Amino acid sequence: MKTYKFKTNINCSGCVAGVTPFLNKLEGINWKVDIDNPEKTLTVEGEEISEEEILKAVKKAGFEIESQNS
């Protein structure tokens, strides 16, 4: 399973609720946002998902996102 990490501006439970429908449309992934982390880290795990698909979904939801994957 691939794991991706992203720095975001998803910083409260309301923001998580706002991004949820967009990330839930992506098939076969598990995701969570650590809103207690200063970088508001979004972690996504899945087999057949690309980093680009995740970036697009979060941006479409109206949030900033930056890859932390090297």
PDB file with SEQRES, HELIX, SHEET and CRYST1 records, atoms N, CA, C and O in Angstrom:
SEQRES   1 A   70  MET LYS THR TYR LYS PHE LYS THR ASN ILE ASN CYS SER          
SEQRES   2 A   70  GLY CYS VAL ALA GLY VAL THR PRO PHE LEU ASN LYS LEU          
SEQRES   3 A   70  GLU GLY ILE ASN TRP LYS VAL ASP ILE ASP ASN PRO GLU          
SEQRES   4 A   70  LYS THR LEU THR VAL GLU GLY GLU GLU ILE SER GLU GLU          
SEQRES   5 A   70  GLU ILE LEU LYS ALA VAL LYS LYS ALA GLY PHE GLU ILE          
SEQRES   6 A   70  GLU SER GLN ASN SER                                          
HELIX    1 AA1 SER A   13  ASN A   24  1                                  12    
HELIX    2 AA2 GLU A   51  LYS A   60  1                                  10    
SHEET    1 AA1 4 ILE A  29  ASP A  34  0                                        
SHEET    2 AA1 4 THR A  41  GLY A  46 -1                                        
SHEET    3 AA1 4 LYS A   2  THR A   8 -1                                        
SHEET    4 AA1 4 ILE A  65  SER A  67 -1                                        
CRYST1    1.000    1.000    1.000  90.00  90.00  90.00 P 1           1          
ATOM      1  N   MET A   1       0.830  -1.176   0.000  1.00  0.00           N  
ATOM      2  CA  MET A   1       0.000   0.000   0.000  1.00  0.00           C  
ATOM      3  C   MET A   1       0.881   1.248   0.000  1.00  0.00           C  
ATOM      4  O   MET A   1       1.844   1.332   0.762  1.00  0.00           O  
ATOM      5  N   LYS A   2       0.556   2.201  -0.841  1.00  0.00           N  
ATOM      6  CA  LYS A   2       1.302   3.450  -0.911  1.00  0.00           C  
ATOM      7  C   LYS A   2       0.764   4.421   0.136  1.00  0.00           C  
ATOM      8  O   LYS A   2      -0.437   4.459   0.407  1.00  0.00           O  
ATOM      9  N   THR A   3       1.668   5.202   0.718  1.00  0.00           N  
ATOM     10  CA  THR A   3       1.284   6.236   1.672  1.00  0.00           C  
ATOM     11  C   THR A   3       1.801   7.574   1.180  1.00  0.00           C  
ATOM     12  O   THR A   3       2.979   7.720   0.854  1.00  0.00           O  
ATOM     13  N   TYR A   4       0.903   8.548   1.130  1.00  0.00           N  
ATOM     14  CA  TYR A   4       1.250   9.907   0.722  1.00  0.00           C  
ATOM     15  C   TYR A   4       0.989  10.844   1.883  1.00  0.00           C  
ATOM     16  O   TYR A   4       0.029  10.664   2.633  1.00  0.00           O  
ATOM     17  N   LYS A   5       1.854  11.857   2.035  1.00  0.00           N  
ATOM     18  CA  LYS A   5       1.663  12.872   3.075  1.00  0.00           C  
ATOM     19  C   LYS A   5       1.690  14.251   2.423  1.00  0.00           C  
ATOM     20  O   LYS A   5       2.471  14.519   1.510  1.00  0.00           O  
ATOM     21  N   PHE A   6       0.807  15.118   2.924  1.00  0.00           N  
ATOM     22  CA  PHE A   6       0.677  16.452   2.362  1.00  0.00           C  
ATOM     23  C   PHE A   6       0.526  17.479   3.477  1.00  0.00           C  
ATOM     24  O   PHE A   6      -0.116  17.213   4.493  1.00  0.00           O  
ATOM     25  N   LYS A   7       1.121  18.651   3.280  1.00  0.00           N  
ATOM     26  CA  LYS A   7       0.906  19.798   4.152  1.00  0.00           C  
ATOM     27  C   LYS A   7      -0.330  20.521   3.613  1.00  0.00           C  
ATOM     28  O   LYS A   7      -0.425  20.772   2.411  1.00  0.00           O  
ATOM     29  N   THR A   8      -1.283  20.859   4.500  1.00  0.00           N  
ATOM     30  CA  THR A   8      -2.528  21.491   4.057  1.00  0.00           C  
ATOM     31  C   THR A   8      -2.886  22.670   4.960  1.00  0.00           C  
ATOM     32  O   THR A   8      -2.195  22.957   5.938  1.00  0.00           O  
ATOM     33  N   ASN A   9      -3.975  23.340   4.612  1.00  0.00           N  
ATOM     34  CA  ASN A   9      -4.539  24.360   5.503  1.00  0.00           C  
ATOM     35  C   ASN A   9      -5.898  23.893   6.034  1.00  0.00           C  
ATOM     36  O   ASN A   9      -6.755  24.712   6.368  1.00  0.00           O  
ATOM     37  N   ILE A  10      -6.087  22.581   6.107  1.00  0.00           N  
ATOM     38  CA  ILE A  10      -7.292  21.970   6.685  1.00  0.00           C  
ATOM     39  C   ILE A  10      -7.068  21.969   8.198  1.00  0.00           C  
ATOM     40  O   ILE A  10      -6.405  21.077   8.728  1.00  0.00           O  
ATOM     41  N   ASN A  11      -7.627  22.982   8.903  1.00  0.00           N  
ATOM     42  CA  ASN A  11      -7.199  23.184  10.283  1.00  0.00           C  
ATOM     43  C   ASN A  11      -8.273  23.033  11.356  1.00  0.00           C  
ATOM     44  O   ASN A  11      -8.018  23.350  12.518  1.00  0.00           O  
ATOM     45  N   CYS A  12      -9.464  22.559  11.000  1.00  0.00           N  
ATOM     46  CA  CYS A  12     -10.494  22.369  12.020  1.00  0.00           C  
ATOM     47  C   CYS A  12     -11.459  21.274  11.563  1.00  0.00           C  
ATOM     48  O   CYS A  12     -11.401  20.816  10.422  1.00  0.00           O  
ATOM     49  N   SER A  13     -12.337  20.868  12.462  1.00  0.00           N  
ATOM     50  CA  SER A  13     -13.276  19.804  12.111  1.00  0.00           C  
ATOM     51  C   SER A  13     -14.220  20.248  10.995  1.00  0.00           C  
ATOM     52  O   SER A  13     -14.654  19.422  10.192  1.00  0.00           O  
ATOM     53  N   GLY A  14     -14.540  21.533  10.936  1.00  0.00           N  
ATOM     54  CA  GLY A  14     -15.372  22.041   9.844  1.00  0.00           C  
ATOM     55  C   GLY A  14     -14.678  21.918   8.500  1.00  0.00           C  
ATOM     56  O   GLY A  14     -15.308  21.597   7.493  1.00  0.00           O  
ATOM     57  N   CYS A  15     -13.379  22.173   8.489  1.00  0.00           N  
ATOM     58  CA  CYS A  15     -12.591  22.022   7.258  1.00  0.00           C  
ATOM     59  C   CYS A  15     -12.535  20.548   6.840  1.00  0.00           C  
ATOM     60  O   CYS A  15     -12.660  20.225   5.658  1.00  0.00           O  
ATOM     61  N   VAL A  16     -12.349  19.672   7.810  1.00  0.00           N  
ATOM     62  CA  VAL A  16     -12.327  18.233   7.517  1.00  0.00           C  
ATOM     63  C   VAL A  16     -13.667  17.823   6.903  1.00  0.00           C  
ATOM     64  O   VAL A  16     -13.705  17.054   5.943  1.00  0.00           O  
ATOM     65  N   ALA A  17     -14.757  18.335   7.458  1.00  0.00           N  
ATOM     66  CA  ALA A  17     -16.082  18.029   6.913  1.00  0.00           C  
ATOM     67  C   ALA A  17     -16.219  18.559   5.489  1.00  0.00           C  
ATOM     68  O   ALA A  17     -16.882  17.940   4.658  1.00  0.00           O  
ATOM     69  N   GLY A  18     -15.594  19.706   5.203  1.00  0.00           N  
ATOM     70  CA  GLY A  18     -15.658  20.280   3.864  1.00  0.00           C  
ATOM     71  C   GLY A  18     -14.909  19.468   2.818  1.00  0.00           C  
ATOM     72  O   GLY A  18     -15.345  19.383   1.670  1.00  0.00           O  
ATOM     73  N   VAL A  19     -13.793  18.875   3.203  1.00  0.00           N  
ATOM     74  CA  VAL A  19     -12.976  18.119   2.254  1.00  0.00           C  
ATOM     75  C   VAL A  19     -13.424  16.663   2.139  1.00  0.00           C  
ATOM     76  O   VAL A  19     -13.106  15.989   1.159  1.00  0.00           O  
ATOM     77  N   THR A  20     -14.160  16.179   3.136  1.00  0.00           N  
ATOM     78  CA  THR A  20     -14.572  14.771   3.176  1.00  0.00           C  
ATOM     79  C   THR A  20     -15.259  14.286   1.904  1.00  0.00           C  
ATOM     80  O   THR A  20     -14.861  13.244   1.382  1.00  0.00           O  
ATOM     81  N   PRO A  21     -16.278  14.984   1.370  1.00  0.00           N  
ATOM     82  CA  PRO A  21     -16.934  14.444   0.167  1.00  0.00           C  
ATOM     83  C   PRO A  21     -15.998  14.334  -1.035  1.00  0.00           C  
ATOM     84  O   PRO A  21     -16.161  13.449  -1.875  1.00  0.00           O  
ATOM     85  N   PHE A  22     -15.020  15.232  -1.113  1.00  0.00           N  
ATOM     86  CA  PHE A  22     -14.089  15.214  -2.244  1.00  0.00           C  
ATOM     87  C   PHE A  22     -13.112  14.041  -2.134  1.00  0.00           C  
ATOM     88  O   PHE A  22     -12.824  13.379  -3.131  1.00  0.00           O  
ATOM     89  N   LEU A  23     -12.603  13.785  -0.930  1.00  0.00           N  
ATOM     90  CA  LEU A  23     -11.679  12.664  -0.754  1.00  0.00           C  
ATOM     91  C   LEU A  23     -12.414  11.332  -0.775  1.00  0.00           C  
ATOM     92  O   LEU A  23     -11.854  10.327  -1.213  1.00  0.00           O  
ATOM     93  N   ASN A  24     -13.653  11.306  -0.312  1.00  0.00           N  
ATOM     94  CA  ASN A  24     -14.411  10.058  -0.315  1.00  0.00           C  
ATOM     95  C   ASN A  24     -14.799   9.623  -1.727  1.00  0.00           C  
ATOM     96  O   ASN A  24     -15.139   8.458  -1.937  1.00  0.00           O  
ATOM     97  N   LYS A  25     -14.756  10.535  -2.694  1.00  0.00           N  
ATOM     98  CA  LYS A  25     -15.024  10.167  -4.095  1.00  0.00           C  
ATOM     99  C   LYS A  25     -13.873   9.361  -4.689  1.00  0.00           C  
ATOM    100  O   LYS A  25     -14.054   8.656  -5.681  1.00  0.00           O  
ATOM    101  N   LEU A  26     -12.691   9.465  -4.085  1.00  0.00           N  
ATOM    102  CA  LEU A  26     -11.534   8.718  -4.568  1.00  0.00           C  
ATOM    103  C   LEU A  26     -11.649   7.285  -4.055  1.00  0.00           C  
ATOM    104  O   LEU A  26     -11.718   7.045  -2.849  1.00  0.00           O  
ATOM    105  N   GLU A  27     -11.670   6.349  -4.984  1.00  0.00           N  
ATOM    106  CA  GLU A  27     -11.904   4.933  -4.647  1.00  0.00           C  
ATOM    107  C   GLU A  27     -10.682   4.285  -4.001  1.00  0.00           C  
ATOM    108  O   GLU A  27      -9.544   4.560  -4.381  1.00  0.00           O  
ATOM    109  N   GLY A  28     -10.933   3.432  -3.034  1.00  0.00           N  
ATOM    110  CA  GLY A  28      -9.903   2.557  -2.485  1.00  0.00           C  
ATOM    111  C   GLY A  28      -8.847   3.229  -1.647  1.00  0.00           C  
ATOM    112  O   GLY A  28      -7.709   2.762  -1.602  1.00  0.00           O  
ATOM    113  N   ILE A  29      -9.197   4.337  -0.965  1.00  0.00           N  
ATOM    114  CA  ILE A  29      -8.201   4.988  -0.121  1.00  0.00           C  
ATOM    115  C   ILE A  29      -8.702   5.103   1.311  1.00  0.00           C  
ATOM    116  O   ILE A  29      -9.904   5.081   1.575  1.00  0.00           O  
ATOM    117  N   ASN A  30      -7.758   5.226   2.215  1.00  0.00           N  
ATOM    118  CA  ASN A  30      -8.003   5.606   3.605  1.00  0.00           C  
ATOM    119  C   ASN A  30      -7.256   6.908   3.811  1.00  0.00           C  
ATOM    120  O   ASN A  30      -6.124   7.059   3.352  1.00  0.00           O  
ATOM    121  N   TRP A  31      -7.882   7.848   4.499  1.00  0.00           N  
ATOM    122  CA  TRP A  31      -7.226   9.131   4.704  1.00  0.00           C  
ATOM    123  C   TRP A  31      -7.562   9.701   6.071  1.00  0.00           C  
ATOM    124  O   TRP A  31      -8.571   9.346   6.681  1.00  0.00           O  
ATOM    125  N   LYS A  32      -6.692  10.594   6.543  1.00  0.00           N  
ATOM    126  CA  LYS A  32      -6.937  11.309   7.791  1.00  0.00           C  
ATOM    127  C   LYS A  32      -6.135  12.605   7.768  1.00  0.00           C  
ATOM    128  O   LYS A  32      -5.102  12.706   7.106  1.00  0.00           O  
ATOM    129  N   VAL A  33      -6.632  13.586   8.501  1.00  0.00           N  
ATOM    130  CA  VAL A  33      -5.932  14.866   8.640  1.00  0.00           C  
ATOM    131  C   VAL A  33      -5.578  15.038  10.106  1.00  0.00           C  
ATOM    132  O   VAL A  33      -6.438  14.926  10.980  1.00  0.00           O  
ATOM    133  N   ASP A  34      -4.311  15.311  10.370  1.00  0.00           N  
ATOM    134  CA  ASP A  34      -3.853  15.580  11.735  1.00  0.00           C  
ATOM    135  C   ASP A  34      -3.941  17.085  11.966  1.00  0.00           C  
ATOM    136  O   ASP A  34      -2.988  17.814  11.690  1.00  0.00           O  
ATOM    137  N   ILE A  35      -5.092  17.553  12.476  1.00  0.00           N  
ATOM    138  CA  ILE A  35      -5.269  18.998  12.667  1.00  0.00           C  
ATOM    139  C   ILE A  35      -4.501  19.521  13.877  1.00  0.00           C  
ATOM    140  O   ILE A  35      -4.403  20.734  14.065  1.00  0.00           O  
ATOM    141  N   ASP A  36      -3.960  18.629  14.697  1.00  0.00           N  
ATOM    142  CA  ASP A  36      -3.134  19.042  15.836  1.00  0.00           C  
ATOM    143  C   ASP A  36      -1.690  19.313  15.420  1.00  0.00           C  
ATOM    144  O   ASP A  36      -0.958  20.001  16.132  1.00  0.00           O  
ATOM    145  N   ASN A  37      -1.280  18.783  14.283  1.00  0.00           N  
ATOM    146  CA  ASN A  37       0.059  18.995  13.752  1.00  0.00           C  
ATOM    147  C   ASN A  37       0.127  20.405  13.151  1.00  0.00           C  
ATOM    148  O   ASN A  37      -0.804  20.800  12.448  1.00  0.00           O  
ATOM    149  N   PRO A  38       1.188  21.173  13.399  1.00  0.00           N  
ATOM    150  CA  PRO A  38       1.284  22.529  12.837  1.00  0.00           C  
ATOM    151  C   PRO A  38       1.195  22.565  11.303  1.00  0.00           C  
ATOM    152  O   PRO A  38       0.793  23.578  10.731  1.00  0.00           O  
ATOM    153  N   GLU A  39       1.562  21.478  10.646  1.00  0.00           N  
ATOM    154  CA  GLU A  39       1.506  21.434   9.182  1.00  0.00           C  
ATOM    155  C   GLU A  39       0.184  20.873   8.670  1.00  0.00           C  
ATOM    156  O   GLU A  39      -0.007  20.736   7.461  1.00  0.00           O  
ATOM    157  N   LYS A  40      -0.744  20.541   9.600  1.00  0.00           N  
ATOM    158  CA  LYS A  40      -2.075  20.034   9.231  1.00  0.00           C  
ATOM    159  C   LYS A  40      -1.936  18.912   8.206  1.00  0.00           C  
ATOM    160  O   LYS A  40      -2.497  18.977   7.112  1.00  0.00           O  
ATOM    161  N   THR A  41      -1.189  17.897   8.578  1.00  0.00           N  
ATOM    162  CA  THR A  41      -0.798  16.828   7.663  1.00  0.00           C  
ATOM    163  C   THR A  41      -1.971  15.931   7.269  1.00  0.00           C  
ATOM    164  O   THR A  41      -2.673  15.373   8.113  1.00  0.00           O  
ATOM    165  N   LEU A  42      -2.151  15.819   5.961  1.00  0.00           N  
ATOM    166  CA  LEU A  42      -3.103  14.874   5.381  1.00  0.00           C  
ATOM    167  C   LEU A  42      -2.314  13.629   4.994  1.00  0.00           C  
ATOM    168  O   LEU A  42      -1.341  13.713   4.245  1.00  0.00           O  
ATOM    169  N   THR A  43      -2.734  12.481   5.504  1.00  0.00           N  
ATOM    170  CA  THR A  43      -2.112  11.207   5.160  1.00  0.00           C  
ATOM    171  C   THR A  43      -3.127  10.388   4.378  1.00  0.00           C  
ATOM    172  O   THR A  43      -4.262  10.200   4.816  1.00  0.00           O  
ATOM    173  N   VAL A  44      -2.703   9.903   3.213  1.00  0.00           N  
ATOM    174  CA  VAL A  44      -3.578   9.101   2.354  1.00  0.00           C  
ATOM    175  C   VAL A  44      -2.878   7.780   2.062  1.00  0.00           C  
ATOM    176  O   VAL A  44      -1.710   7.760   1.675  1.00  0.00           O  
ATOM    177  N   GLU A  45      -3.604   6.669   2.252  1.00  0.00           N  
ATOM    178  CA  GLU A  45      -3.090   5.341   1.929  1.00  0.00           C  
ATOM    179  C   GLU A  45      -3.991   4.706   0.886  1.00  0.00           C  
ATOM    180  O   GLU A  45      -5.216   4.776   0.982  1.00  0.00           O  
ATOM    181  N   GLY A  46      -3.376   4.087  -0.110  1.00  0.00           N  
ATOM    182  CA  GLY A  46      -4.146   3.410  -1.136  1.00  0.00           C  
ATOM    183  C   GLY A  46      -3.230   2.749  -2.141  1.00  0.00           C  
ATOM    184  O   GLY A  46      -2.045   3.074  -2.223  1.00  0.00           O  
ATOM    185  N   GLU A  47      -3.771   1.833  -2.895  1.00  0.00           N  
ATOM    186  CA  GLU A  47      -2.985   1.102  -3.885  1.00  0.00           C  
ATOM    187  C   GLU A  47      -2.989   1.784  -5.245  1.00  0.00           C  
ATOM    188  O   GLU A  47      -1.936   1.990  -5.848  1.00  0.00           O  
ATOM    189  N   GLU A  48      -4.166   2.129  -5.719  1.00  0.00           N  
ATOM    190  CA  GLU A  48      -4.275   2.619  -7.092  1.00  0.00           C  
ATOM    191  C   GLU A  48      -4.711   4.073  -7.122  1.00  0.00           C  
ATOM    192  O   GLU A  48      -5.710   4.425  -7.749  1.00  0.00           O  
ATOM    193  N   ILE A  49      -3.944   4.914  -6.434  1.00  0.00           N  
ATOM    194  CA  ILE A  49      -4.227   6.343  -6.393  1.00  0.00           C  
ATOM    195  C   ILE A  49      -2.934   7.079  -6.699  1.00  0.00           C  
ATOM    196  O   ILE A  49      -1.855   6.661  -6.279  1.00  0.00           O  
ATOM    197  N   SER A  50      -3.049   8.166  -7.429  1.00  0.00           N  
ATOM    198  CA  SER A  50      -1.858   8.958  -7.724  1.00  0.00           C  
ATOM    199  C   SER A  50      -1.845  10.207  -6.850  1.00  0.00           C  
ATOM    200  O   SER A  50      -2.886  10.677  -6.392  1.00  0.00           O  
ATOM    201  N   GLU A  51      -0.666  10.722  -6.636  1.00  0.00           N  
ATOM    202  CA  GLU A  51      -0.510  11.955  -5.872  1.00  0.00           C  
ATOM    203  C   GLU A  51      -1.313  13.077  -6.535  1.00  0.00           C  
ATOM    204  O   GLU A  51      -1.931  13.892  -5.850  1.00  0.00           O  
ATOM    205  N   GLU A  52      -1.299  13.113  -7.851  1.00  0.00           N  
ATOM    206  CA  GLU A  52      -2.005  14.156  -8.605  1.00  0.00           C  
ATOM    207  C   GLU A  52      -3.513  14.121  -8.343  1.00  0.00           C  
ATOM    208  O   GLU A  52      -4.140  15.172  -8.221  1.00  0.00           O  
ATOM    209  N   GLU A  53      -4.092  12.939  -8.258  1.00  0.00           N  
ATOM    210  CA  GLU A  53      -5.532  12.821  -7.987  1.00  0.00           C  
ATOM    211  C   GLU A  53      -5.885  13.403  -6.616  1.00  0.00           C  
ATOM    212  O   GLU A  53      -6.918  14.053  -6.457  1.00  0.00           O  
ATOM    213  N   ILE A  54      -5.029  13.166  -5.641  1.00  0.00           N  
ATOM    214  CA  ILE A  54      -5.262  13.683  -4.291  1.00  0.00           C  
ATOM    215  C   ILE A  54      -5.142  15.205  -4.289  1.00  0.00           C  
ATOM    216  O   ILE A  54      -5.984  15.897  -3.717  1.00  0.00           O  
ATOM    217  N   LEU A  55      -4.092  15.722  -4.931  1.00  0.00           N  
ATOM    218  CA  LEU A  55      -3.891  17.170  -5.013  1.00  0.00           C  
ATOM    219  C   LEU A  55      -5.106  17.851  -5.647  1.00  0.00           C  
ATOM    220  O   LEU A  55      -5.589  18.865  -5.142  1.00  0.00           O  
ATOM    221  N   LYS A  56      -5.592  17.295  -6.742  1.00  0.00           N  
ATOM    222  CA  LYS A  56      -6.745  17.873  -7.440  1.00  0.00           C  
ATOM    223  C   LYS A  56      -7.991  17.863  -6.565  1.00  0.00           C  
ATOM    224  O   LYS A  56      -8.726  18.850  -6.531  1.00  0.00           O  
ATOM    225  N   ALA A  57      -8.240  16.769  -5.859  1.00  0.00           N  
ATOM    226  CA  ALA A  57      -9.440  16.650  -5.026  1.00  0.00           C  
ATOM    227  C   ALA A  57      -9.441  17.685  -3.911  1.00  0.00           C  
ATOM    228  O   ALA A  57     -10.468  18.311  -3.649  1.00  0.00           O  
ATOM    229  N   VAL A  58      -8.303  17.870  -3.253  1.00  0.00           N  
ATOM    230  CA  VAL A  58      -8.234  18.820  -2.138  1.00  0.00           C  
ATOM    231  C   VAL A  58      -8.341  20.254  -2.644  1.00  0.00           C  
ATOM    232  O   VAL A  58      -9.011  21.082  -2.026  1.00  0.00           O  
ATOM    233  N   LYS A  59      -7.685  20.554  -3.763  1.00  0.00           N  
ATOM    234  CA  LYS A  59      -7.786  21.898  -4.340  1.00  0.00           C  
ATOM    235  C   LYS A  59      -9.211  22.194  -4.794  1.00  0.00           C  
ATOM    236  O   LYS A  59      -9.692  23.318  -4.644  1.00  0.00           O  
ATOM    237  N   LYS A  60      -9.883  21.195  -5.344  1.00  0.00           N  
ATOM    238  CA  LYS A  60     -11.269  21.352  -5.781  1.00  0.00           C  
ATOM    239  C   LYS A  60     -12.177  21.667  -4.591  1.00  0.00           C  
ATOM    240  O   LYS A  60     -13.172  22.377  -4.736  1.00  0.00           O  
ATOM    241  N   ALA A  61     -11.828  21.135  -3.411  1.00  0.00           N  
ATOM    242  CA  ALA A  61     -12.587  21.403  -2.193  1.00  0.00           C  
ATOM    243  C   ALA A  61     -12.304  22.807  -1.648  1.00  0.00           C  
ATOM    244  O   ALA A  61     -12.979  23.265  -0.726  1.00  0.00           O  
ATOM    245  N   GLY A  62     -11.306  23.485  -2.220  1.00  0.00           N  
ATOM    246  CA  GLY A  62     -11.004  24.855  -1.821  1.00  0.00           C  
ATOM    247  C   GLY A  62      -9.896  25.001  -0.797  1.00  0.00           C  
ATOM    248  O   GLY A  62      -9.784  26.041  -0.149  1.00  0.00           O  
ATOM    249  N   PHE A  63      -9.084  23.982  -0.644  1.00  0.00           N  
ATOM    250  CA  PHE A  63      -8.003  24.020   0.342  1.00  0.00           C  
ATOM    251  C   PHE A  63      -6.643  24.030  -0.348  1.00  0.00           C  
ATOM    252  O   PHE A  63      -6.499  23.602  -1.493  1.00  0.00           O  
ATOM    253  N   GLU A  64      -5.651  24.532   0.385  1.00  0.00           N  
ATOM    254  CA  GLU A  64      -4.267  24.502  -0.093  1.00  0.00           C  
ATOM    255  C   GLU A  64      -3.664  23.161   0.284  1.00  0.00           C  
ATOM    256  O   GLU A  64      -3.968  22.592   1.332  1.00  0.00           O  
ATOM    257  N   ILE A  65      -2.800  22.670  -0.599  1.00  0.00           N  
ATOM    258  CA  ILE A  65      -2.156  21.377  -0.342  1.00  0.00           C  
ATOM    259  C   ILE A  65      -0.789  21.385  -0.996  1.00  0.00           C  
ATOM    260  O   ILE A  65      -0.612  21.896  -2.102  1.00  0.00           O  
ATOM    261  N   GLU A  66       0.178  20.806  -0.289  1.00  0.00           N  
ATOM    262  CA  GLU A  66       1.556  20.740  -0.781  1.00  0.00           C  
ATOM    263  C   GLU A  66       2.113  19.364  -0.457  1.00  0.00           C  
ATOM    264  O   GLU A  66       1.989  18.888   0.671  1.00  0.00           O  
ATOM    265  N   SER A  67       2.713  18.736  -1.426  1.00  0.00           N  
ATOM    266  CA  SER A  67       3.258  17.397  -1.235  1.00  0.00           C  
ATOM    267  C   SER A  67       4.423  17.396  -0.253  1.00  0.00           C  
ATOM    268  O   SER A  67       5.260  18.299  -0.275  1.00  0.00           O  
ATOM    269  N   GLN A  68       4.476  16.395   0.597  1.00  0.00           N  
ATOM    270  CA  GLN A  68       5.618  16.160   1.484  1.00  0.00           C  
ATOM    271  C   GLN A  68       6.323  14.866   1.088  1.00  0.00           C  
ATOM    272  O   GLN A  68       7.149  14.347   1.839  1.00  0.00           O  
ATOM    273  N   ASN A  69       5.994  14.350  -0.092  1.00  0.00           N  
ATOM    274  CA  ASN A  69       6.558  13.086  -0.552  1.00  0.00           C  
ATOM    275  C   ASN A  69       7.837  13.378  -1.328  1.00  0.00           C  
ATOM    276  O   ASN A  69       7.902  14.329  -2.107  1.00  0.00           O  
ATOM    277  N   SER A  70       8.837  12.558  -1.107  1.00  0.00           N  
ATOM    278  CA  SER A  70      10.094  12.781  -1.811  1.00  0.00           C  
ATOM    279  C   SER A  70      10.360  11.699  -2.814  1.00  0.00           C  
ATOM    280  O   SER A  70      11.381  11.730  -3.500  1.00  0.00           O  
TER     281      SER A  70                                                      
END                                                                             
